[in-house]
Amino acid sequence: MTENRPVPLPRPDRADVPSRTSPSPEPLWRHVLGSHLRQLRHERGERLVETADRAGISPQYLSEIERGLKEPSSEMIGAVAGALDTSVGDLVLGVAQTLRASSPARTTGVRAFALAA
């Protein structure tokens, strides 16, 4: 006669559990956006203070955006893009191209589709 013990659920391997220190498979939107904004600002030879002043935001906030620490609203993205004499469309296109080029799905042939609710 067997005992009625609960069957333990399989535990995920440590490799399957995302770690806070392990890099994500592809860069985050905010990181690539920040890099693009910093690159545009450097191409213009500007300091954070100058660009932030024209965008109407603090230099500290612009620095956090450039370092990928903040997820700016569309209004903030538009203000910074305008301060850098570019359009939101051109900025988004540049970010999308970078993300697409660095996507692991592009190298493995796997494509994922997301639906918005």
N, CA, C and O atoms as a MOPAC input file, in Angstrom:
PM7 MOZYME 1SCF
protein

 N      0.84200 1    -1.16300 1     0.00000 1
 C      0.00000 1     0.00000 1     0.00000 1
 C      0.89400 1     1.23500 1     0.00000 1
 O      1.86000 1     1.30200 1     0.76000 1
 N      0.57500 1     2.21600 1    -0.85200 1
 C      1.38700 1     3.42800 1    -0.94500 1
 C      0.73800 1     4.55100 1    -0.16800 1
 O     -0.48200 1     4.59800 1    -0.00700 1
 N      1.57400 1     5.45300 1     0.31100 1
 C      1.06700 1     6.60600 1     1.05500 1
 C      0.61200 1     7.67700 1     0.08000 1
 O      1.12600 1     7.76800 1    -1.03500 1
 N     -0.34400 1     8.48100 1     0.49600 1
 C     -0.81700 1     9.59600 1    -0.31700 1
 C     -0.03000 1    10.85300 1     0.03600 1
 O     -0.49100 1    11.71000 1     0.79000 1
 N      1.14800 1    10.93500 1    -0.52200 1
 C      1.98600 1    12.11800 1    -0.30100 1
 C      1.82100 1    13.07200 1    -1.46600 1
 O      1.63600 1    12.63100 1    -2.60100 1
 N      1.88500 1    14.37300 1    -1.21000 1
 C      1.82500 1    15.31700 1    -2.33500 1
 C      3.06600 1    15.15800 1    -3.20200 1
 O      4.17300 1    14.96000 1    -2.70100 1
 N      2.86500 1    15.24600 1    -4.46300 1
 C      3.97100 1    15.14300 1    -5.40600 1
 C      4.63800 1    16.51300 1    -5.48500 1
 O      3.98000 1    17.50600 1    -5.79500 1
 N      5.93700 1    16.57100 1    -5.20800 1
 C      6.60100 1    17.88200 1    -5.27600 1
 C      6.68600 1    18.36300 1    -6.72500 1
 O      6.91800 1    17.58400 1    -7.64900 1
 N      6.49200 1    19.64900 1    -6.88600 1
 C      6.61400 1    20.23300 1    -8.21700 1
 C      8.08600 1    20.33100 1    -8.58000 1
 O      8.92500 1    20.57000 1    -7.71100 1
 N      8.40300 1    20.15000 1    -9.84400 1
 C      9.81200 1    20.27200 1   -10.22100 1
 C     10.29800 1    21.68800 1    -9.99700 1
 O      9.58800 1    22.65100 1   -10.28300 1
 N     11.50800 1    21.81000 1    -9.48500 1
 C     12.10300 1    23.11900 1    -9.24900 1
 C     12.86100 1    23.52400 1   -10.50100 1
 O     13.54200 1    22.69900 1   -11.11000 1
 N     12.74800 1    24.77400 1   -10.88500 1
 C     13.48500 1    25.20000 1   -12.07600 1
 C     14.98400 1    25.16400 1   -11.82500 1
 O     15.45300 1    25.40400 1   -10.71300 1
 N     15.71700 1    24.86300 1   -12.87500 1
 C     17.17300 1    24.93100 1   -12.77600 1
 C     17.56700 1    26.36000 1   -12.48000 1
 O     16.83600 1    27.29000 1   -12.81800 1
 N     18.70900 1    26.54300 1   -11.85400 1
 C     19.18800 1    27.88700 1   -11.55200 1
 C     19.36700 1    28.70300 1   -12.82800 1
 O     19.20700 1    29.92300 1   -12.80500 1
 N     19.69200 1    28.05700 1   -13.92900 1
 C     19.88700 1    28.77500 1   -15.18600 1
 C     18.56900 1    29.33900 1   -15.71000 1
 O     18.56300 1    30.32300 1   -16.44900 1
 N     17.44300 1    28.71000 1   -15.32300 1
 C     16.13300 1    29.16600 1   -15.79100 1
 C     15.60500 1    30.33900 1   -14.99100 1
 O     14.69600 1    31.03600 1   -15.44200 1
 N     16.15400 1    30.56400 1   -13.82200 1
 C     15.69000 1    31.64200 1   -12.95400 1
 C     16.48700 1    32.90200 1   -13.27300 1
 O     17.70800 1    32.92100 1   -13.11600 1
 N     15.80000 1    33.95700 1   -13.72300 1
 C     16.54900 1    35.17100 1   -14.04300 1
 C     17.19200 1    35.75500 1   -12.80000 1
 O     16.58900 1    35.79500 1   -11.72800 1
 N     18.38200 1    36.19100 1   -12.95700 1
 C     19.12400 1    36.80300 1   -11.86500 1
 C     19.15200 1    38.30000 1   -12.06200 1
 O     19.13200 1    38.77700 1   -13.19700 1
 N     19.19800 1    39.04800 1   -10.97700 1
 C     19.27600 1    40.50400 1   -11.08600 1
 C     20.62600 1    40.93700 1   -11.62500 1
 O     20.76600 1    42.04500 1   -12.14400 1
 N     21.61900 1    40.06800 1   -11.50500 1
 C     22.95200 1    40.44100 1   -11.96400 1
 C     23.25900 1    39.92700 1   -13.36800 1
 O     24.19900 1    40.40100 1   -14.00500 1
 N     22.48300 1    38.96700 1   -13.85700 1
 C     22.77200 1    38.45100 1   -15.19000 1
 C     22.21700 1    39.40100 1   -16.24400 1
 O     21.14400 1    39.97500 1   -16.05500 1
 N     22.93000 1    39.57100 1   -17.34300 1
 C     22.45800 1    40.49000 1   -18.37700 1
 C     21.23500 1    39.93300 1   -19.08300 1
 O     21.08600 1    38.72100 1   -19.23300 1
 N     20.36800 1    40.82700 1   -19.51200 1
 C     19.19300 1    40.38900 1   -20.25400 1
 C     19.62300 1    40.01600 1   -21.66100 1
 O     20.66500 1    40.47600 1   -22.13000 1
 N     18.84300 1    39.19300 1   -22.33900 1
 C     19.24300 1    38.73500 1   -23.66400 1
 C     19.34400 1    39.85400 1   -24.69600 1
 O     20.07500 1    39.72300 1   -25.67800 1
 N     18.64300 1    40.91800 1   -24.49200 1
 C     18.76600 1    42.06600 1   -25.38000 1
 C     18.63800 1    43.33900 1   -24.54600 1
 O     18.06600 1    43.31600 1   -23.45600 1
 N     19.16700 1    44.43900 1   -25.05500 1
 C     19.12100 1    45.67200 1   -24.25600 1
 C     17.69900 1    46.17500 1   -24.07000 1
 O     16.81700 1    45.90600 1   -24.88600 1
 N     17.49400 1    46.89600 1   -23.00600 1
 C     16.19100 1    47.49700 1   -22.74200 1
 C     16.02600 1    48.75600 1   -23.57500 1
 O     17.00300 1    49.41600 1   -23.92900 1
 N     14.77900 1    49.07700 1   -23.88000 1
 C     14.44600 1    50.27100 1   -24.65200 1
 C     15.07600 1    51.51900 1   -24.03500 1
 O     15.68300 1    52.32600 1   -24.73900 1
 N     14.92900 1    51.67100 1   -22.72200 1
 C     15.41700 1    52.88900 1   -22.07800 1
 C     16.92800 1    53.01500 1   -22.17000 1
 O     17.44800 1    54.12800 1   -22.24200 1
 N     17.64300 1    51.89600 1   -22.16900 1
 C     19.10300 1    51.95600 1   -22.29700 1
 C     19.52400 1    52.40800 1   -23.69200 1
 O     20.42200 1    53.23800 1   -23.83600 1
 N     18.88100 1    51.86500 1   -24.70900 1
 C     19.22000 1    52.23700 1   -26.08700 1
 C     18.79500 1    53.67500 1   -26.35700 1
 O     19.53100 1    54.42600 1   -26.99800 1
 N     17.61700 1    54.06800 1   -25.87600 1
 C     17.16300 1    55.45100 1   -26.02800 1
 C     18.17500 1    56.40300 1   -25.40600 1
 O     18.56900 1    57.38800 1   -26.02900 1
 N     18.59300 1    56.11400 1   -24.18500 1
 C     19.56000 1    56.96600 1   -23.50600 1
 C     20.86800 1    57.07600 1   -24.27400 1
 O     21.44100 1    58.16100 1   -24.37900 1
 N     21.33600 1    55.96900 1   -24.80500 1
 C     22.58200 1    55.98400 1   -25.58900 1
 C     22.44100 1    56.85100 1   -26.83300 1
 O     23.35200 1    57.60100 1   -27.18300 1
 N     21.29800 1    56.74400 1   -27.49500 1
 C     21.06600 1    57.56100 1   -28.69200 1
 C     21.01300 1    59.04300 1   -28.34400 1
 O     21.58300 1    59.87400 1   -29.05000 1
 N     20.32900 1    59.36700 1   -27.25500 1
 C     20.25200 1    60.77200 1   -26.85500 1
 C     21.63900 1    61.31100 1   -26.50400 1
 O     21.98700 1    62.42700 1   -26.89100 1
 N     22.42000 1    60.53600 1   -25.78400 1
 C     23.77200 1    60.97100 1   -25.42500 1
 C     24.63000 1    61.15700 1   -26.68200 1
 O     25.38100 1    62.12500 1   -26.79600 1
 N     24.50500 1    60.21900 1   -27.61700 1
 C     25.27300 1    60.32500 1   -28.86100 1
 C     24.89900 1    61.59600 1   -29.62900 1
 O     25.77800 1    62.30600 1   -30.11600 1
 N     23.61300 1    61.88100 1   -29.73600 1
 C     23.17400 1    63.09600 1   -30.42500 1
 C     23.70500 1    64.34200 1   -29.72100 1
 O     24.14900 1    65.28700 1   -30.37200 1
 N     23.65700 1    64.33900 1   -28.41100 1
 C     24.14100 1    65.48600 1   -27.63900 1
 C     25.64200 1    65.67500 1   -27.82900 1
 O     26.11400 1    66.79900 1   -27.99900 1
 N     26.38200 1    64.58800 1   -27.80000 1
 C     27.83600 1    64.67700 1   -28.00500 1
 C     28.17700 1    65.13100 1   -29.42000 1
 O     29.11700 1    65.90100 1   -29.61400 1
 N     27.41700 1    64.65900 1   -30.41000 1
 C     27.65000 1    65.09100 1   -31.79600 1
 C     27.47300 1    66.59500 1   -31.94000 1
 O     28.12000 1    67.22300 1   -32.77800 1
 N     26.60100 1    67.16800 1   -31.12700 1
 C     26.37700 1    68.61800 1   -31.14900 1
 C     27.39700 1    69.36000 1   -30.29300 1
 O     27.44600 1    70.59000 1   -30.30500 1
 N     28.21100 1    68.61100 1   -29.55100 1
 C     29.21500 1    69.23300 1   -28.68900 1
 C     28.61200 1    69.95100 1   -27.50000 1
 O     29.15300 1    70.95200 1   -27.02800 1
 N     27.49300 1    69.44000 1   -27.01900 1
 C     26.79100 1    70.10500 1   -25.92100 1
 C     27.00000 1    69.40400 1   -24.58800 1
 O     27.26000 1    68.20300 1   -24.51700 1
 N     26.87800 1    70.19500 1   -23.54800 1
 C     26.87500 1    69.66700 1   -22.18500 1
 C     25.43500 1    69.36000 1   -21.78300 1
 O     24.48800 1    69.86400 1   -22.38500 1
 N     25.29000 1    68.53300 1   -20.76300 1
 C     23.95500 1    68.19000 1   -20.24700 1
 C     23.13600 1    69.43300 1   -19.93200 1
 O     21.94700 1    69.49900 1   -20.24400 1
 N     23.77400 1    70.41100 1   -19.31500 1
 C     23.07700 1    71.62300 1   -18.88200 1
 C     22.44700 1    72.34000 1   -20.06900 1
 O     21.31200 1    72.80800 1   -19.97900 1
 N     23.16000 1    72.42900 1   -21.16000 1
 C     22.65400 1    73.15500 1   -22.33100 1
 C     21.44500 1    72.45700 1   -22.93900 1
 O     20.43100 1    73.09600 1   -23.22300 1
 N     21.55100 1    71.15600 1   -23.13700 1
 C     20.44300 1    70.40600 1   -23.73200 1
 C     19.24800 1    70.37400 1   -22.79000 1
 O     18.10900 1    70.57200 1   -23.21400 1
 N     19.50800 1    70.12500 1   -21.51300 1
 C     18.42100 1    70.05400 1   -20.53700 1
 C     17.68300 1    71.38700 1   -20.44400 1
 O     16.45800 1    71.41500 1   -20.32300 1
 N     18.42500 1    72.48400 1   -20.49900 1
 C     17.80400 1    73.80700 1   -20.42200 1
 C     16.83400 1    74.01600 1   -21.57600 1
 O     15.71400 1    74.48400 1   -21.37500 1
 N     17.26500 1    73.66900 1   -22.78300 1
 C     16.37300 1    73.82700 1   -23.94100 1
 C     15.17700 1    72.88800 1   -23.87400 1
 O     14.09400 1    73.22900 1   -24.35100 1
 N     15.36000 1    71.70500 1   -23.28600 1
 C     14.26000 1    70.74400 1   -23.18300 1
 C     13.31300 1    71.07800 1   -22.02600 1
 O     12.20300 1    70.55000 1   -21.95800 1
 N     13.75100 1    71.95100 1   -21.12300 1
 C     12.91100 1    72.31700 1   -19.98500 1
 C     12.92000 1    71.28000 1   -18.87600 1
 O     11.95000 1    71.14800 1   -18.13100 1
 N     14.02600 1    70.54300 1   -18.76900 1
 C     14.14900 1    69.54800 1   -17.70700 1
 C     15.46700 1    69.79100 1   -16.96900 1
 O     16.31000 1    70.56300 1   -17.42500 1
 N     15.63200 1    69.13400 1   -15.84400 1
 C     16.86900 1    69.31600 1   -15.08100 1
 C     18.00000 1    68.49800 1   -15.71500 1
 O     17.75500 1    67.45500 1   -16.32300 1
 N     19.21500 1    68.97000 1   -15.57200 1
 C     20.36300 1    68.19700 1   -16.07700 1
 C     20.45000 1    66.82000 1   -15.41000 1
 O     20.86700 1    65.84900 1   -16.04100 1
 N     20.06200 1    66.73800 1   -14.15300 1
 C     20.09400 1    65.45900 1   -13.45300 1
 C     19.13300 1    64.45800 1   -14.09600 1
 O     19.46200 1    63.28400 1   -14.26500 1
 N     17.93800 1    64.94400 1   -14.45100 1
 C     16.95100 1    64.06100 1   -15.07700 1
 C     17.43700 1    63.61400 1   -16.45400 1
 O     17.30000 1    62.44400 1   -16.81200 1
 N     18.00100 1    64.53700 1   -17.22300 1
 C     18.52900 1    64.16500 1   -18.53600 1
 C     19.65200 1    63.14100 1   -18.38000 1
 O     19.73900 1    62.19400 1   -19.16100 1
 N     20.49800 1    63.32300 1   -17.39300 1
 C     21.56900 1    62.36200 1   -17.13600 1
 C     21.00500 1    60.97900 1   -16.82200 1
 O     21.51900 1    59.97200 1   -17.30900 1
 N     19.95500 1    60.92800 1   -16.01600 1
 C     19.32600 1    59.64600 1   -15.67700 1
 C     18.68700 1    58.99600 1   -16.89500 1
 O     18.71400 1    57.77200 1   -17.03100 1
 N     18.11500 1    59.80100 1   -17.77800 1
 C     17.55500 1    59.26200 1   -19.02200 1
 C     18.67700 1    58.68200 1   -19.86800 1
 O     18.56500 1    57.56100 1   -20.36400 1
 N     19.75600 1    59.43400 1   -20.03500 1
 C     20.86900 1    58.98100 1   -20.86800 1
 C     21.51500 1    57.71400 1   -20.33100 1
 O     22.00700 1    56.89200 1   -21.10500 1
 N     21.51700 1    57.54900 1   -19.01700 1
 C     22.11700 1    56.35500 1   -18.42100 1
 C     21.13500 1    55.19200 1   -18.33400 1
 O     21.48700 1    54.12600 1   -17.82900 1
 N     19.90500 1    55.38200 1   -18.82000 1
 C     18.91800 1    54.31200 1   -18.81800 1
 C     18.31000 1    54.03800 1   -17.46100 1
 O     17.76600 1    52.95800 1   -17.22900 1
 N     18.39700 1    55.01300 1   -16.55400 1
 C     17.84400 1    54.83100 1   -15.22200 1
 C     16.38400 1    55.25000 1   -15.13600 1
 O     15.66000 1    54.79600 1   -14.24900 1
 N     15.94800 1    56.10400 1   -16.04000 1
 C     14.56300 1    56.58100 1   -16.05600 1
 C     13.89600 1    56.17300 1   -17.35600 1
 O     14.53100 1    56.11000 1   -18.40800 1
 N     12.62000 1    55.90100 1   -17.26500 1
 C     11.78200 1    55.58900 1   -18.42100 1
 C     10.95300 1    56.84700 1   -18.69300 1
 O      9.88600 1    57.01800 1   -18.10400 1
 N     11.43100 1    57.73100 1   -19.57900 1
 C     10.74900 1    59.01200 1   -19.76800 1
 C      9.41300 1    58.87000 1   -20.48700 1
 O      9.20200 1    57.94700 1   -21.27400 1
 N      8.52400 1    59.80500 1   -20.19600 1
 C      7.22900 1    59.83700 1   -20.88200 1
 C      7.43300 1    60.28100 1   -22.32500 1
 O      8.49800 1    60.77900 1   -22.68800 1
 N      6.42200 1    60.09900 1   -23.12300 1
 C      6.50700 1    60.52600 1   -24.52400 1
 C      6.70600 1    62.03700 1   -24.61800 1
 O      7.37800 1    62.52000 1   -25.52900 1
 N      6.12600 1    62.78100 1   -23.68100 1
 C      6.31300 1    64.22500 1   -23.67000 1
 C      7.77300 1    64.58700 1   -23.40600 1
 O      8.31000 1    65.49800 1   -24.03500 1
 N      8.41200 1    63.88400 1   -22.48600 1
 C      9.82400 1    64.13600 1   -22.18600 1
 C     10.71400 1    63.75400 1   -23.36200 1
 O     11.66700 1    64.46200 1   -23.68600 1
 N     10.39700 1    62.63800 1   -23.99200 1
 C     11.17000 1    62.21600 1   -25.16800 1
 C     11.05100 1    63.27100 1   -26.25300 1
 O     12.03700 1    63.61400 1   -26.90500 1
 N      9.84400 1    63.78400 1   -26.44600 1
 C      9.62800 1    64.82500 1   -27.44600 1
 C     10.38300 1    66.10200 1   -27.11900 1
 O     10.94400 1    66.73800 1   -28.01200 1
 N     10.40300 1    66.47900 1   -25.85400 1
 C     11.11200 1    67.69700 1   -25.45300 1
 C     12.61100 1    67.56200 1   -25.68000 1
 O     13.24700 1    68.49000 1   -26.18000 1
 N     13.18000 1    66.41700 1   -25.31800 1
 C     14.62400 1    66.21600 1   -25.49700 1
 C     14.95600 1    66.08600 1   -26.97900 1
 O     15.96200 1    66.62700 1   -27.43700 1
 N     14.13000 1    65.38100 1   -27.72500 1
 C     14.36000 1    65.26200 1   -29.17000 1
 C     14.34600 1    66.64300 1   -29.81100 1
 O     15.21400 1    66.95200 1   -30.62800 1
 N     13.37700 1    67.47400 1   -29.45500 1
 C     13.30900 1    68.82800 1   -29.98700 1
 C     14.52600 1    69.65300 1   -29.61600 1
 O     15.03300 1    70.42300 1   -30.43100 1
 N     14.99700 1    69.49300 1   -28.38000 1
 C     16.18500 1    70.22700 1   -27.93900 1
 C     17.42700 1    69.79900 1   -28.71200 1
 O     18.39400 1    70.55500 1   -28.80800 1
 N     17.40000 1    68.58800 1   -29.26400 1
 C     18.52600 1    68.06800 1   -30.04100 1
 C     18.28600 1    68.19000 1   -31.55300 1
 O     19.00700 1    67.60100 1   -32.35800 1
 N     17.26000 1    68.96700 1   -31.91600 1
 C     16.91800 1    69.20400 1   -33.32500 1
 C     16.69300 1    67.91800 1   -34.11600 1
 O     17.14400 1    67.78400 1   -35.25300 1
 N     15.99300 1    66.98500 1   -33.49700 1
 C     15.59700 1    65.77200 1   -34.20400 1
 C     14.12500 1    65.53300 1   -33.91900 1
 O     13.55100 1    66.15900 1   -33.02900 1
 N     13.52300 1    64.64200 1   -34.66200 1
 C     12.11300 1    64.32400 1   -34.43400 1
 C     12.00800 1    63.06900 1   -33.58400 1
 O     12.93800 1    62.26700 1   -33.50900 1
 N     10.86000 1    62.92100 1   -32.94800 1
 C     10.61400 1    61.71100 1   -32.16700 1
 C     10.65300 1    60.50800 1   -33.10300 1
 O     11.17300 1    59.45300 1   -32.73900 1
 N     10.11100 1    60.66100 1   -34.29200 1
 C     10.11100 1    59.56300 1   -35.26100 1
 C     11.51600 1    59.09900 1   -35.61400 1
 O     11.79500 1    57.90000 1   -35.63200 1
 N     12.40900 1    60.06100 1   -35.89800 1
 C     13.78500 1    59.68900 1   -36.22400 1
 C     14.48700 1    59.04400 1   -35.02800 1
 O     15.26200 1    58.10000 1   -35.18300 1
 N     14.20700 1    59.55900 1   -33.85200 1
 C     14.80300 1    59.01000 1   -32.64100 1
 C     14.32100 1    57.57500 1   -32.41500 1
 O     15.12300 1    56.68000 1   -32.14800 1
 N     13.01900 1    57.36500 1   -32.52100 1
 C     12.43700 1    56.03400 1   -32.32300 1
 C     12.95800 1    55.06200 1   -33.38400 1
 O     13.24000 1    53.90300 1   -33.08000 1
 N     13.08400 1    55.53100 1   -34.61700 1
 C     13.60500 1    54.68000 1   -35.67900 1
 C     15.03100 1    54.23600 1   -35.37100 1
 O     15.36600 1    53.06700 1   -35.56100 1
 N     15.86300 1    55.14000 1   -34.90500 1
 C     17.23300 1    54.79500 1   -34.55300 1
 C     17.29600 1    53.78700 1   -33.41500 1
 O     18.09300 1    52.85000 1   -33.45400 1
 N     16.45100 1    53.97800 1   -32.39600 1
 C     16.40500 1    53.04900 1   -31.27400 1
 C     15.92300 1    51.67700 1   -31.75500 1
 O     16.48600 1    50.64800 1   -31.38100 1
 N     14.88700 1    51.67300 1   -32.57800 1
 C     14.34900 1    50.41000 1   -33.08300 1
 C     15.38100 1    49.66100 1   -33.92500 1
 O     15.48800 1    48.43900 1   -33.82500 1
 N     16.12400 1    50.36600 1   -34.73700 1
 C     17.14800 1    49.71200 1   -35.55400 1
 C     18.23000 1    49.09000 1   -34.68000 1
 O     18.69400 1    47.98500 1   -34.96100 1
 N     18.63300 1    49.78400 1   -33.63400 1
 C     19.63900 1    49.24500 1   -32.72200 1
 C     19.10500 1    48.00700 1   -32.00600 1
 O     19.80200 1    46.99900 1   -31.89500 1
 N     17.87100 1    48.08600 1   -31.52400 1
 C     17.27200 1    46.94100 1   -30.83900 1
 C     17.13300 1    45.75300 1   -31.78500 1
 O     17.39200 1    44.61200 1   -31.40400 1
 N     16.73300 1    46.02200 1   -32.99000 1
 C     16.55600 1    44.94200 1   -33.96100 1
 C     17.88500 1    44.27200 1   -34.28600 1
 O     17.95500 1    43.04900 1   -34.41000 1
 N     18.92800 1    45.06700 1   -34.42300 1
 C     20.24400 1    44.51900 1   -34.74600 1
 C     20.81300 1    43.69600 1   -33.59800 1
 O     21.58600 1    42.76700 1   -33.83000 1
 N     20.44400 1    44.02300 1   -32.36900 1
 C     21.00300 1    43.31300 1   -31.21700 1
 C     20.08500 1    42.22100 1   -30.69000 1
 O     20.40000 1    41.58700 1   -29.68300 1
 N     18.96800 1    41.99200 1   -31.34300 1
 C     17.99700 1    41.01100 1   -30.87600 1
 C     18.49400 1    39.59200 1   -31.09500 1
 O     18.92800 1    39.25500 1   -32.19700 1
 N     18.43700 1    38.74400 1   -30.05000 1
 C     18.83300 1    37.35200 1   -30.22200 1
 C     17.92700 1    36.63100 1   -31.21500 1
 O     18.36200 1    35.67300 1   -31.85300 1
 N     16.68600 1    37.06600 1   -31.35800 1
 C     15.76300 1    36.43500 1   -32.29600 1
 C     16.25200 1    36.59300 1   -33.73800 1
 O     15.99400 1    35.73100 1   -34.57700 1
 N     16.95100 1    37.68300 1   -34.02500 1
 C     17.45700 1    37.90200 1   -35.38400 1
 C     18.55900 1    36.91300 1   -35.71100 1
 O     18.72000 1    36.53000 1   -36.87000 1
 N     19.31600 1    36.49700 1   -34.71900 1
 C     20.41800 1    35.58800 1   -34.98500 1
 C     19.98500 1    34.13300 1   -34.95700 1
 O     20.66400 1    33.28200 1   -35.53000 1
 N     18.86600 1    33.82300 1   -34.30000 1
 C     18.42100 1    32.43700 1   -34.22000 1
 C     17.29400 1    32.13300 1   -35.19700 1
 O     16.92700 1    30.97100 1   -35.36900 1
 N     16.74700 1    33.14100 1   -35.83000 1
 C     15.65000 1    32.92300 1   -36.75700 1
 C     14.30100 1    32.83500 1   -36.07000 1
 O     13.29600 1    32.58800 1   -36.73700 1
 N     14.24400 1    33.02600 1   -34.77200 1
 C     12.99100 1    32.97000 1   -34.02200 1
 C     12.40100 1    34.36300 1   -33.96000 1
 O     13.10800 1    35.33600 1   -33.69800 1
 N     11.12100 1    34.45400 1   -34.19900 1
 C     10.45000 1    35.75700 1   -34.10500 1
 C      9.33200 1    35.67100 1   -33.08800 1
 O      8.59500 1    34.68700 1   -33.02500 1
 N      9.22500 1    36.70800 1   -32.30500 1
 C      8.16600 1    36.77200 1   -31.29500 1
 C      7.27300 1    37.95800 1   -31.61900 1
 O      7.74600 1    39.01200 1   -32.04500 1
 N      5.98600 1    37.77300 1   -31.41600 1
 C      5.03000 1    38.82900 1   -31.66000 1
 C      4.28100 1    39.12000 1   -30.36500 1
 O      3.89900 1    38.20600 1   -29.63400 1
 N      4.08200 1    40.38100 1   -30.09900 1
 C      3.35900 1    40.77200 1   -28.89200 1
 C      2.09100 1    41.51300 1   -29.31000 1
 O      2.09400 1    42.29200 1   -30.26400 1
 N      1.03100 1    41.25900 1   -28.59200 1
 C     -0.23600 1    41.92000 1   -28.84900 1
 C     -0.50900 1    42.86200 1   -27.69400 1
 O     -0.34500 1    42.50300 1   -26.52900 1
 N     -0.92300 1    44.05600 1   -28.02600 1
 C     -1.28500 1    45.02600 1   -26.99800 1
 C     -2.75400 1    44.86100 1   -26.67400 1
 O     -3.57700 1    44.62700 1   -27.56000 1
 N     -3.07300 1    44.98500 1   -25.40700 1
 C     -4.47300 1    44.82800 1   -24.98500 1
 C     -5.22200 1    46.11300 1   -25.18900 1
 O     -6.41500 1    46.18600 1   -24.89400 1

